[in-house]
Amino acid sequence: MVDVIERKIQFTKTNTIFDKTDFYNNDEGELQAYNEMLMDINEMKEIEFVNKYLDIIMKISIKFEENEITDGNEIEKLSGYNNAVVSILKCINPIYEYEIKD
């Protein structure tokens, strides 16, 4: 998992597919999530890791559903964070792409 997260960090930092200025906030959120997960993956058991990040995703989802976030930059950052977490959770179990409540 560490290698996967490190590759995602490297890709996010160096990719030339997307305009960096257009995706600055999204990339910032992704990098924040990847760095947090990189630290946690070494210190937590899998179930602890999964539960922590499922909880975070649920909290982000609630914020979006209840329109708690109105700043466009913050929305993009949280979207990037959310997408990064989901991409790693999918590596653990593909069901997390579809059912994050379990």
All heavy atoms as an XYZ file, in Angstrom:
847
protein
N       0.818     -1.196      0.000
C       0.000      0.000      0.000
C       0.864      1.264      0.000
O       0.490      2.243     -0.624
C      -0.873     -0.018      1.240
C      -2.347     -0.216      1.029
S      -2.861     -0.100     -0.634
C      -4.404      0.475     -0.378
N       1.958      1.187      0.733
C       2.853      2.347      0.795
C       3.309      2.730     -0.615
O       3.290      3.916     -0.978
C       4.054      2.062      1.722
C       5.107      3.142      1.601
C       3.587      1.933      3.164
N       3.699      1.732     -1.405
C       4.158      2.013     -2.767
C       3.061      2.662     -3.609
O       3.330      3.593     -4.372
C       4.629      0.733     -3.454
C       5.936      0.212     -2.892
O       6.662      0.979     -2.233
O       6.222     -0.984     -3.106
N       1.847      2.186     -3.465
C       0.723      2.743     -4.232
C       0.511      4.206     -3.851
O       0.376      5.078     -4.720
C      -0.563      1.924     -4.001
C      -1.777      2.624     -4.607
C      -0.408      0.522     -4.566
N       0.495      4.486     -2.566
C       0.282      5.868     -2.107
C       1.422      6.762     -2.574
O       1.194      7.883     -3.056
C       0.108      5.913     -0.574
C      -1.170      5.175     -0.167
C       0.084      7.366     -0.085
C      -1.318      4.958      1.330
N       2.643      6.278     -2.465
C       3.789      7.084     -2.906
C       3.721      7.363     -4.411
O       4.055      8.465     -4.854
C       5.094      6.387     -2.546
C       5.381      6.453     -1.052
C       6.612      5.671     -0.633
O       7.103      4.811     -1.407
O       7.094      5.927      0.500
N       3.287      6.388     -5.193
C       3.135      6.609     -6.640
C       2.052      7.638     -6.932
O       2.182      8.459     -7.839
C       2.812      5.298     -7.346
C       3.995      4.378     -7.426
C       3.650      3.092     -8.124
N       4.705      2.135     -7.875
C       4.512      0.843     -7.723
N       3.299      0.340     -7.806
N       5.520      0.034     -7.505
N       0.969      7.592     -6.161
C      -0.106      8.573     -6.358
C       0.381      9.980     -5.996
O       0.039     10.947     -6.671
C      -1.343      8.183     -5.564
C      -2.042      6.979     -6.191
C      -3.416      6.793     -5.612
C      -4.210      5.791     -6.395
N      -4.894      6.369     -7.547
N       1.174     10.085     -4.946
C       1.752     11.384     -4.581
C       2.638     11.890     -5.714
O       2.529     13.046     -6.141
C       2.553     11.284     -3.259
C       1.602     11.076     -2.080
C       3.421     12.526     -3.060
C       2.302     10.730     -0.769
N       3.509     11.025     -6.200
C       4.423     11.407     -7.276
C       3.657     11.834     -8.521
O       3.967     12.850     -9.136
C       5.367     10.237     -7.601
C       6.402     10.558     -8.643
C       7.378     11.624     -8.197
O       7.580     11.862     -7.008
N       7.987     12.298     -9.144
N       2.626     11.078     -8.887
C       1.831     11.431    -10.052
C       1.151     12.776     -9.867
O       1.160     13.625    -10.776
C       0.789     10.350    -10.358
C      -0.106     10.719    -11.500
C       0.315     10.566    -12.802
C      -1.368     11.260    -11.267
C      -0.499     10.930    -13.874
C      -2.187     11.621    -12.322
C      -1.753     11.462    -13.628
N       0.554     12.980     -8.707
C      -0.158     14.237     -8.453
C       0.788     15.426     -8.532
O       0.429     16.483     -9.054
C      -0.851     14.188     -7.076
O      -1.743     13.072     -7.056
C      -1.643     15.459     -6.807
N       1.998     15.249     -8.053
C       2.973     16.346     -8.072
C       3.545     16.618     -9.459
O       3.886     17.757     -9.768
C       4.130     16.037     -7.123
C       3.775     16.144     -5.667
C       4.989     15.844     -4.804
C       4.693     16.043     -3.340
N       5.877     15.743     -2.500
N       3.668     15.578    -10.287
C       4.415     15.742    -11.533
C       3.599     15.600    -12.814
O       4.148     15.845    -13.893
C       5.564     14.717    -11.600
O       5.014     13.396    -11.608
C       6.529     14.887    -10.442
N       2.339     15.227    -12.724
C       1.597     14.969    -13.968
C       1.461     16.232    -14.803
O       1.370     17.342    -14.280
C       0.235     14.320    -13.676
C      -0.862     15.315    -13.464
O      -1.325     15.923    -14.422
N      -1.301     15.492    -12.238
N       1.464     16.031    -16.095
C       1.307     17.143    -17.030
C       0.027     16.998    -17.851
O      -0.173     17.707    -18.827
C       2.524     17.206    -17.985
O       2.651     15.946    -18.654
C       3.794     17.531    -17.229
N      -0.821     16.082    -17.440
C      -2.075     15.840    -18.149
C      -3.050     16.993    -17.928
O      -3.758     17.402    -18.833
C      -2.703     14.508    -17.693
C      -1.763     13.355    -18.032
C      -4.073     14.309    -18.311
C      -2.126     12.038    -17.389
N      -3.067     17.497    -16.690
C      -4.003     18.555    -16.329
C      -3.242     19.843    -16.047
O      -2.109     19.817    -15.577
C      -4.789     18.169    -15.071
C      -5.480     16.838    -15.180
C      -5.040     15.753    -14.452
C      -6.574     16.681    -16.021
C      -5.671     14.520    -14.547
C      -7.211     15.458    -16.127
C      -6.766     14.371    -15.391
N      -3.885     20.952    -16.300
C      -3.320     22.252    -16.002
C      -3.236     22.412    -14.484
O      -4.250     22.349    -13.789
C      -4.197     23.345    -16.610
C      -3.658     24.736    -16.374
O      -2.638     24.897    -15.690
O      -4.278     25.685    -16.897
N      -2.037     22.597    -13.980
C      -1.815     22.682    -12.538
C      -2.598     23.824    -11.890
O      -3.047     23.699    -10.759
C      -0.322     22.844    -12.224
C       0.476     21.592    -12.434
C       0.061     20.557    -11.432
C       0.947     19.361    -11.454
N       0.449     18.286    -10.625
N      -2.771     24.920    -12.590
C      -3.503     26.033    -11.985
C      -4.985     25.723    -11.854
O      -5.623     26.110    -10.880
C      -3.311     27.341    -12.786
O      -3.615     27.101    -14.158
C      -1.891     27.850    -12.661
N      -5.532     25.002    -12.824
C      -6.953     24.642    -12.764
C      -7.237     23.631    -11.659
O      -8.349     23.586    -11.130
C      -7.432     24.064    -14.092
C      -7.508     25.111    -15.189
O      -7.517     26.314    -14.873
O      -7.547     24.715    -16.373
N      -6.254     22.794    -11.342
C      -6.465     21.717    -10.379
C      -5.675     21.920     -9.089
O      -5.494     20.985     -8.320
C      -6.107     20.366    -11.010
C      -7.114     19.922    -12.025
C      -6.994     20.301    -13.353
C      -8.216     19.165    -11.648
C      -7.939     19.916    -14.294
C      -9.157     18.780    -12.575
C      -9.017     19.155    -13.899
N      -5.261     23.149     -8.836
C      -4.436     23.422     -7.659
C      -5.104     22.973     -6.360
O      -4.513     22.257     -5.554
C      -4.080     24.916     -7.580
C      -3.304     25.248     -6.342
C      -1.946     24.996     -6.277
C      -3.935     25.785     -5.208
C      -1.224     25.269     -5.122
C      -3.222     26.045     -4.058
C      -1.873     25.797     -4.021
O      -1.163     26.062     -2.870
N      -6.333     23.395     -6.126
C      -7.025     23.055     -4.879
C      -7.328     21.570     -4.789
O      -7.189     20.967     -3.726
C      -8.306     23.882     -4.723
C      -7.997     25.339     -4.550
O      -7.240     25.722     -3.676
N      -8.553     26.182     -5.404
N      -7.733     20.979     -5.890
C      -7.984     19.546     -5.922
C      -6.697     18.776     -5.581
O      -6.709     17.864     -4.752
C      -8.495     19.138     -7.305
C      -8.857     17.680     -7.369
O      -9.916     17.272     -6.920
N      -7.959     16.875     -7.919
N      -5.605     19.152     -6.225
C      -4.319     18.497     -5.963
C      -3.883     18.676     -4.517
O      -3.352     17.757     -3.900
C      -3.232     19.036     -6.893
C      -3.403     18.588     -8.338
O      -4.294     17.747     -8.607
O      -2.648     19.077     -9.197
N      -4.126     19.854     -3.976
C      -3.780     20.117     -2.578
C      -4.539     19.155     -1.654
O      -3.970     18.591     -0.718
C      -4.103     21.570     -2.221
C      -3.681     21.958     -0.830
C      -4.002     23.407     -0.502
O      -4.605     24.126     -1.330
O      -3.638     23.829      0.615
N      -5.817     18.966     -1.923
C      -6.614     18.037     -1.127
C      -6.138     16.606     -1.281
O      -6.042     15.859     -0.308
N      -5.829     16.205     -2.527
C      -5.324     14.859     -2.759
C      -4.019     14.629     -2.007
O      -3.852     13.606     -1.332
C      -5.090     14.615     -4.253
C      -6.342     14.375     -5.038
C      -6.045     13.976     -6.473
O      -4.986     13.368     -6.736
O      -6.882     14.274     -7.339
N      -3.095     15.558     -2.130
C      -1.791     15.399     -1.469
C      -1.941     15.350      0.048
O      -1.242     14.574      0.719
C      -0.844     16.525     -1.896
C      -0.374     16.448     -3.343
C       0.384     17.706     -3.735
C       0.471     15.203     -3.577
N      -2.834     16.144      0.586
C      -3.079     16.107      2.028
C      -3.551     14.718      2.446
O      -3.048     14.139      3.407
C      -4.111     17.156      2.426
C      -4.404     17.155      3.915
C      -5.496     18.145      4.308
O      -5.896     18.991      3.508
N      -5.973     18.034      5.515
N      -4.519     14.183      1.708
C      -5.050     12.854      2.030
C      -3.975     11.787      1.884
O      -3.805     10.939      2.774
C      -6.241     12.532      1.128
N      -3.248     11.808      0.783
C      -2.214     10.788      0.572
C      -1.157     10.834      1.661
O      -0.714      9.798      2.160
C      -1.556     10.945     -0.797
C      -2.452     10.610     -1.961
C      -2.460     11.390     -3.107
C      -3.295      9.500     -1.932
C      -3.268     11.088     -4.184
C      -4.114      9.190     -3.008
C      -4.093      9.994     -4.133
O      -4.903      9.690     -5.197
N      -0.738     12.025      2.037
C       0.282     12.137      3.090
C      -0.232     11.645      4.439
O       0.498     10.974      5.177
C       0.811     13.572      3.175
C       1.755     13.884      2.047
O       2.695     13.145      1.784
N       1.508     14.981      1.349
N      -1.477     11.967      4.753
C      -2.064     11.472      6.000
C      -2.172      9.944      5.978
O      -1.824      9.271      6.951
C      -3.447     12.086      6.228
C      -3.414     13.542      6.600
C      -4.793     14.177      6.675
O      -5.817     13.436      6.695
O      -4.870     15.415      6.701
N      -2.634      9.417      4.858
C      -2.789      7.970      4.751
C      -1.435      7.265      4.779
O      -1.313      6.177      5.348
C      -3.563      7.604      3.485
C      -5.031      7.984      3.575
S      -6.010      7.428      2.156
C      -5.404      8.512      0.887
N      -0.431      7.877      4.201
C       0.907      7.297      4.208
C       1.428      7.140      5.629
O       2.024      6.118      5.971
C       1.849      8.167      3.371
C       3.205      7.609      3.025
C       3.086      6.293      2.270
C       3.986      8.627      2.196
N       1.176      8.113      6.461
C       1.588      8.004      7.868
C       0.763      6.943      8.588
O       1.308      6.131      9.331
C       1.448      9.358      8.575
C       2.476     10.375      8.133
S       2.479     11.912      9.107
C       0.788     12.421      9.023
N      -0.535      6.945      8.364
C      -1.426      6.020      9.072
C      -1.239      4.567      8.657
O      -1.371      3.666      9.483
C      -2.887      6.420      8.861
C      -3.268      7.675      9.619
O      -2.551      8.045     10.572
O      -4.293      8.284      9.253
N      -0.936      4.325      7.381
C      -0.852      2.951      6.884
C       0.244      2.171      7.606
O       0.155      0.959      7.768
C      -0.671      2.921      5.347
C      -1.095      1.573      4.767
C       0.758      3.210      4.951
C      -2.558      1.377      4.684
N       1.254      2.858      8.071
C       2.358      2.200      8.775
C       2.074      1.992     10.257
O       2.736      1.188     10.905
C       3.654      3.002      8.611
C       4.169      2.951      7.191
O       4.181      1.904      6.570
N       4.579      4.090      6.679
N       1.127      2.715     10.787
C       0.875      2.686     12.225
C      -0.427      1.991     12.611
O      -0.615      1.651     13.772
C       0.867      4.111     12.774
C       2.200      4.820     12.611
C       2.166      6.253     13.088
O       1.170      6.670     13.712
O       3.150      6.970     12.819
N      -1.315      1.791     11.663
C      -2.634      1.239     11.977
C      -2.815     -0.138     11.372
O      -2.237     -0.449     10.331
C      -3.746      2.142     11.415
C      -3.802      3.502     11.992
S      -5.127      4.430     11.158
C      -5.473      5.639     12.398
N      -3.672     -0.913     12.005
C      -4.118     -2.150     11.393
C      -5.096     -1.785     10.288
O      -5.686     -0.703     10.292
C      -4.797     -3.036     12.432
C      -3.846     -3.523     13.488
C      -4.539     -4.410     14.479
C      -3.504     -4.844     15.517
N      -4.057     -5.778     16.471
N      -5.290     -2.714      9.359
C      -6.142     -2.427      8.210
C      -7.535     -1.971      8.624
O      -8.050     -0.980      8.091
C      -6.255     -3.663      7.314
C      -7.083     -3.428      6.081
C      -7.159     -4.643      5.190
O      -6.100     -5.207      4.849
O      -8.286     -5.026      4.834
N      -8.151     -2.646      9.549
C      -9.514     -2.294      9.952
C      -9.564     -0.900     10.577
O     -10.507     -0.143     10.348
C     -10.142     -3.367     10.884
C     -11.640     -3.110     11.057
C      -9.441     -3.429     12.222
C     -12.457     -3.332      9.823
N      -8.549     -0.537     11.341
C      -8.492      0.808     11.931
C      -8.364      1.858     10.830
O      -9.031      2.896     10.870
C      -7.301      0.933     12.878
C      -7.368      0.062     14.101
C      -6.063      0.066     14.883
O      -4.983     -0.022     14.263
O      -6.142      0.151     16.120
N      -7.493      1.582      9.888
C      -7.272      2.486      8.768
C      -8.568      2.688      7.977
O      -8.987      3.811      7.727
C      -6.169      1.909      7.869
C      -5.827      2.749      6.680
C      -4.903      3.764      6.779
C      -6.427      2.510      5.441
C      -4.574      4.535      5.672
C      -6.108      3.274      4.339
C      -5.172      4.291      4.443
N      -9.195      1.588      7.608
C     -10.440      1.647      6.827
C     -11.519      2.406      7.598
O     -12.170      3.299      7.051
C     -10.920      0.231      6.445
C     -12.341      0.265      5.897
C      -9.967     -0.399      5.435
N     -11.700      2.074      8.862
C     -12.732      2.747      9.663
C     -12.477      4.240      9.781
O     -13.402      5.051      9.688
C     -12.854      2.107     11.039
C     -13.534      0.768     10.991
O     -14.272      0.447     10.065
N     -13.279     -0.057     12.003
N     -11.215      4.618      9.981
C     -10.887      6.046     10.095
C     -11.271      6.791      8.818
O     -11.921      7.836      8.867
C      -9.395      6.241     10.372
C      -8.993      7.703     10.382
C      -7.516      7.916     10.626
C      -7.191      9.413     10.576
N      -5.788      9.675     10.916
N     -10.878      6.231      7.689
C     -11.107      6.952      6.441
C     -12.543      6.842      5.931
O     -13.038      7.765      5.277
C     -10.044      6.577      5.398
C      -8.735      7.233      5.789
C      -7.764      6.538      6.497
C      -8.530      8.575      5.549
C      -6.590      7.160      6.910
C      -7.368      9.215      5.959
C      -6.409      8.504      6.642
O      -5.273      9.137      7.067
N     -13.241      5.778      6.272
C     -14.677      5.727      5.969
C     -15.416      6.795      6.761
O     -16.326      7.455      6.243
C     -15.252      4.341      6.279
C     -14.905      3.227      5.311
C     -15.467      1.904      5.812
C     -15.411      3.530      3.905
N     -15.017      6.977      8.005
C     -15.626      8.003      8.849
C     -15.367      9.401      8.272
O     -16.272     10.235      8.214
C     -15.080      7.891     10.274
C     -15.755      8.853     11.225
O     -17.004      8.837     11.302
O     -15.027      9.636     11.900
N     -14.155      9.635      7.828
C     -13.827     10.930      7.231
C     -14.668     11.172      5.984
O     -15.218     12.264      5.788
C     -12.319     11.019      6.917
C     -11.519     11.130      8.229
C     -12.015     12.196      5.996
C     -10.019     11.006      8.062
N     -14.787     10.152      5.137
C     -15.587     10.302      3.916
C     -17.048     10.600      4.243
O     -17.685     11.425      3.596
C     -15.470      9.042      3.037
C     -14.097      9.002      2.394
C     -16.547      9.023      1.959
C     -13.848      7.737      1.605
N     -17.572      9.931      5.252
C     -18.963     10.176      5.647
C     -19.142     11.619      6.120
O     -20.134     12.277      5.780
C     -19.401      9.200      6.733
C     -19.508      7.758      6.253
S     -20.572      7.545      4.809
C     -22.146      7.954      5.515
N     -18.183     12.122      6.882
C     -18.265     13.510      7.363
C     -18.196     14.494      6.205
O     -18.926     15.496      6.184
C     -17.160     13.774      8.376
C     -17.403     13.081      9.695
C     -16.264     13.292     10.663
C     -16.547     12.533     11.960
N     -15.430     12.582     12.896
N     -17.339     14.220      5.239
C     -17.254     15.091      4.063
C     -18.565     15.042      3.282
O     -19.083     16.077      2.857
C     -16.067     14.678      3.156
C     -14.738     15.006      3.849
C     -16.150     15.378      1.801
C     -13.515     14.460      3.129
N     -19.109     13.860      3.126
C     -20.373     13.686      2.405
C     -21.490     14.490      3.065
O     -22.282     15.152      2.382
C     -20.736     12.203      2.365
O     -21.976     12.017      1.756
N     -21.561     14.450      4.377
C     -22.578     15.205      5.109
C     -22.407     16.704      4.887
O     -23.372     17.426      4.667
C     -22.552     14.848      6.607
C     -23.060     13.417      6.804
C     -23.365     15.844      7.430
C     -22.823     12.853      8.190
N     -21.150     17.167      4.910
C     -20.887     18.594      4.670
C     -21.384     19.020      3.293
O     -21.960     20.088      3.140
C     -19.397     18.894      4.794
C     -18.888     18.893      6.207
C     -17.421     19.241      6.258
C     -16.935     19.240      7.692
N     -15.554     19.693      7.813
N     -21.151     18.159      2.292
C     -21.623     18.477      0.941
C     -23.145     18.444      0.865
O     -23.761     19.329      0.288
C     -21.030     17.513     -0.092
C     -19.610     17.830     -0.479
C     -18.660     16.829     -0.531
C     -19.221     19.119     -0.807
C     -17.351     17.105     -0.902
C     -17.921     19.408     -1.172
C     -16.982     18.396     -1.227
N     -23.752     17.422      1.447
C     -25.206     17.278      1.393
C     -25.925     18.421      2.090
O     -27.000     18.838      1.659
C     -25.633     15.952      2.027
C     -25.296     14.745      1.191
C     -25.549     13.439      1.912
O     -26.118     13.440      3.028
O     -25.172     12.387      1.354
N     -25.351     18.910      3.167
C     -25.985     19.975      3.933
C     -25.498     21.360      3.524
O     -25.769     22.341      4.203
C     -25.766     19.730      5.425
C     -26.449     18.449      5.891
C     -26.256     18.158      7.373
O     -25.577     18.944      8.066
O     -26.792     17.137      7.830
N     -24.776     21.423      2.422
C     -24.262     22.691      1.888
C     -23.509     23.508      2.926
O     -23.622     24.743      2.955
C     -25.406     23.506      1.281
C     -26.018     22.824      0.090
O     -25.321     22.263     -0.744
N     -27.341     22.839      0.025
N     -22.746     22.844      3.774
C     -21.963     23.535      4.795
C     -20.772     24.270      4.191
O     -20.245     25.191      4.796
C     -21.461     22.548      5.846
C     -22.545     22.003      6.738
C     -22.000     21.055      7.783
O     -20.815     21.156      8.156
O     -22.776     20.197      8.239
N     -20.357     23.844      3.016
C     -19.191     24.440      2.378
C     -19.658     25.194      1.147
O     -20.279     24.619      0.252
C     -18.178     23.347      1.976
C     -17.848     22.502      3.193
C     -16.927     23.958      1.386
C     -17.353     21.148      2.859
N     -19.350     26.469      1.108
C     -19.780     27.283     -0.019
C     -18.606     27.845     -0.810
O     -18.783     28.265     -1.949
C     -20.667     28.450      0.460
O     -19.949     29.212      1.438
C     -21.969     27.928      1.074
N     -17.428     27.843     -0.222
C     -16.237     28.354     -0.895
C     -15.803     27.359     -1.978
O     -15.547     26.192     -1.690
C     -15.119     28.564      0.124
C     -13.859     29.076     -0.523
O     -13.068     28.237     -0.999
O     -13.664     30.305     -0.563
N     -15.723     27.828     -3.208
C     -15.368     26.962     -4.328
C     -14.023     26.280     -4.174
O     -13.857     25.114     -4.530
N     -13.045     27.011     -3.650
C     -11.718     26.430     -3.454
C     -11.753     25.317     -2.417
O     -11.105     24.280     -2.587
C     -10.708     27.500     -3.032
C     -10.451     28.506     -4.125
O     -10.579     28.212     -5.308
N     -10.091     29.711     -3.728
N     -12.507     25.518     -1.363
C     -12.629     24.500     -0.316
C     -13.385     23.273     -0.839
O     -13.048     22.139     -0.502
C     -13.325     25.077      0.918
C     -13.357     24.145      2.106
C     -11.986     23.824      2.691
O     -11.012     24.546      2.425
O     -11.889     22.821      3.420
N     -14.381     23.502     -1.672
C     -15.114     22.392     -2.283
C     -14.170     21.545     -3.128
O     -14.158     20.318     -3.039
C     -16.302     22.911     -3.127
C     -17.388     23.461     -2.206
C     -16.859     21.822     -4.038
C     -18.495     24.213     -2.925
N     -13.338     22.207     -3.931
C     -12.386     21.478     -4.771
C     -11.368     20.717     -3.923
O     -11.023     19.576     -4.241
C     -11.668     22.442     -5.709
C     -12.538     22.965     -6.818
C     -11.807     23.942     -7.710
O     -10.561     23.902     -7.766
O     -12.485     24.761     -8.348
N     -10.902     21.343     -2.858
C      -9.917     20.693     -1.986
C     -10.519     19.454     -1.327
O      -9.899     18.382     -1.294
C      -9.411     21.678     -0.932
C      -8.327     21.103     -0.055
C      -7.786     22.138      0.915
C      -6.742     21.506      1.823
N      -6.205     22.471      2.778
N     -11.723     19.589     -0.786
C     -12.374     18.449     -0.147
C     -12.715     17.355     -1.158
O     -12.650     16.166     -0.842
C     -13.634     18.885      0.599
C     -13.406     19.490      1.973
C     -14.717     19.973      2.571
C     -12.735     18.504      2.908
N     -13.055     17.751     -2.362
C     -13.319     16.764     -3.410
C     -12.051     15.975     -3.726
O     -12.087     14.747     -3.871
C     -13.833     17.437     -4.682
O     -15.110     17.965     -4.467
N     -10.939     16.672     -3.830
C      -9.667     15.998     -4.073
C      -9.301     15.067     -2.938
O      -8.852     13.937     -3.156
N      -9.514     15.528     -1.709
C      -9.239     14.711     -0.525
C     -10.111     13.458     -0.563
O      -9.616     12.336     -0.407
C      -9.521     15.534      0.734
C      -9.106     14.853      2.014
C      -7.926     15.204      2.630
C      -9.898     13.872      2.609
C      -7.527     14.588      3.821
C      -9.518     13.248      3.780
C      -8.331     13.620      4.390
O      -7.946     12.989      5.552
N     -11.395     13.650     -0.774
C     -12.343     12.544     -0.829
C     -11.955     11.537     -1.910
O     -11.930     10.324     -1.675
C     -13.744     13.095     -1.094
C     -14.798     12.024     -1.125
O     -15.219     11.534     -0.094
N     -15.225     11.656     -2.325
N     -11.655     12.031     -3.103
C     -11.312     11.143     -4.213
C     -10.038     10.352     -3.932
O      -9.939      9.175     -4.298
C     -11.182     11.933     -5.509
C     -12.498     12.506     -5.966
O     -13.567     12.061     -5.559
N     -12.440     13.534     -6.801
N      -9.077     10.982     -3.285
C      -7.831     10.287     -2.939
C      -8.107      9.163     -1.949
O      -7.601      8.047     -2.100
C      -6.817     11.274     -2.367
N      -8.912      9.448     -0.942
C      -9.237      8.427      0.057
C      -9.965      7.262     -0.601
O      -9.625      6.090     -0.387
C     -10.076      9.024      1.207
C     -10.623      7.932      2.106
C      -9.240     10.010      2.020
N     -10.950      7.554     -1.429
C     -11.698      6.497     -2.108
C     -10.768      5.667     -2.991
O     -10.868      4.441     -3.017
C     -12.878      7.069     -2.921
C     -13.504      6.012     -3.814
C     -13.930      7.654     -1.985
N      -9.839      6.308     -3.667
C      -8.947      5.554     -4.554
C      -8.083      4.563     -3.777
O      -7.826      3.457     -4.254
C      -8.076      6.493     -5.392
O      -7.052      7.077     -4.627
N      -7.675      4.920     -2.571
C      -6.885      4.005     -1.753
C      -7.769      2.938     -1.126
O      -7.412      1.761     -1.099
C      -6.080      4.776     -0.681
C      -5.073      5.724     -1.344
C      -5.388      3.815      0.279
C      -4.094      5.051     -2.300
N      -8.924      3.327     -0.640
C      -9.837      2.331     -0.067
C     -10.246      1.289     -1.109
O     -10.406      0.114     -0.791
C     -11.066      3.003      0.539
C     -10.822      3.828      1.805
C     -12.118      4.491      2.259
C     -10.225      2.982      2.912
N     -10.402      1.707     -2.367
C     -10.740      0.761     -3.435
C      -9.645     -0.278     -3.626
O      -9.931     -1.403     -4.026
C     -10.947      1.492     -4.762
C     -12.235      2.215     -4.867
C     -12.505      2.822     -6.240
C     -11.333      3.063     -7.123
N     -11.644      3.783     -8.362
N      -8.411      0.086     -3.353
C      -7.318     -0.885     -3.460
C      -7.437     -1.950     -2.365
O      -7.048     -3.095     -2.567
C      -5.965     -0.190     -3.328
S      -5.566      0.897     -4.692
N      -7.961     -1.563     -1.226
C      -8.145     -2.501     -0.117
C      -9.335     -3.405     -0.402
O      -9.274     -4.616     -0.218
C      -8.308     -1.743      1.209
C      -7.007     -0.988      1.533
C      -8.707     -2.676      2.344
C      -7.108     -0.003      2.675
N     -10.441     -2.784     -0.845
C     -11.639     -3.549     -1.187
C     -12.442     -2.720     -2.202
O     -12.921     -1.635     -1.866
C     -12.487     -3.822      0.057
C     -13.650     -4.739     -0.224
O     -14.082     -4.906     -1.361
N     -14.180     -5.339      0.831
N     -12.596     -3.212     -3.414
C     -13.276     -2.442     -4.466
C     -14.696     -2.005     -4.120
O     -15.209     -1.058     -4.708
C     -13.282     -3.403     -5.667
C     -12.127     -4.308     -5.413
C     -12.052     -4.471     -3.917
N     -15.325     -2.636     -3.159
C     -16.691     -2.255     -2.792
C     -16.759     -0.817     -2.271
O     -17.799     -0.166     -2.380
C     -17.288     -3.249     -1.751
C     -18.805     -3.059     -1.633
C     -16.651     -3.058     -0.382
C     -19.588     -3.505     -2.818
N     -15.654     -0.308     -1.760
C     -15.675      1.043     -1.192
C     -15.912      2.123     -2.232
O     -16.196      3.251     -1.889
C     -14.402      1.334     -0.392
C     -14.298      0.456      0.834
C     -13.156     -0.285      1.088
C     -15.361      0.363      1.725
C     -13.073     -1.096      2.213
C     -15.289     -0.444      2.845
C     -14.143     -1.169      3.080
O     -14.060     -1.970      4.193
N     -15.806      1.767     -3.497
C     -16.157      2.729     -4.543
C     -17.665      2.922     -4.596
O     -18.165      3.960     -4.986
C     -15.652      2.254     -5.889
C     -15.964      3.217     -7.019
C     -15.356      2.801     -8.333
O     -14.908      1.658     -8.473
O     -15.334      3.658     -9.229
N     -18.403      1.903     -4.163
C     -19.858      1.913     -4.308
C     -20.601      2.010     -2.986
O     -21.617      2.662     -2.909
C     -20.310      0.639     -5.028
C     -19.570      0.466     -6.335
C     -18.516     -0.437     -6.425
C     -19.894      1.243     -7.444
C     -17.822     -0.579     -7.629
C     -19.193      1.114     -8.633
C     -18.163      0.196     -8.710
O     -17.471      0.065     -9.881
N     -20.115      1.349     -1.957
C     -20.802      1.332     -0.662
C     -19.828      1.734      0.431
O     -19.100      0.913      0.956
C     -21.315     -0.079     -0.349
C     -22.432     -0.530     -1.223
C     -22.913     -1.899     -0.812
O     -22.696     -2.310      0.338
O     -23.507     -2.570     -1.651
N     -19.853      2.987      0.787
C     -18.928      3.414      1.826
C     -19.553      3.358      3.216
O     -18.908      3.643      4.188
C     -18.357      4.824      1.544
C     -19.464      5.862      1.488
C     -17.537      4.818      0.287
C     -18.964      7.276      1.455
N     -20.807      2.959      3.309
C     -21.469      2.911      4.611
C     -21.160      1.632      5.374
O     -21.417      1.541      6.536
C     -22.974      3.078      4.447
C     -23.337      4.454      3.946
C     -24.812      4.659      3.839
C     -25.082      6.052      3.308
N     -26.466      6.385      3.255
N     -20.653      0.611      4.711
C     -20.364     -0.657      5.381
C     -19.020     -0.627      6.072
O     -18.103     -0.040      5.704
C     -20.391     -1.809      4.381
C     -21.812     -2.088      3.904
O     -22.742     -1.649      4.569
O     -21.937     -2.736      2.859
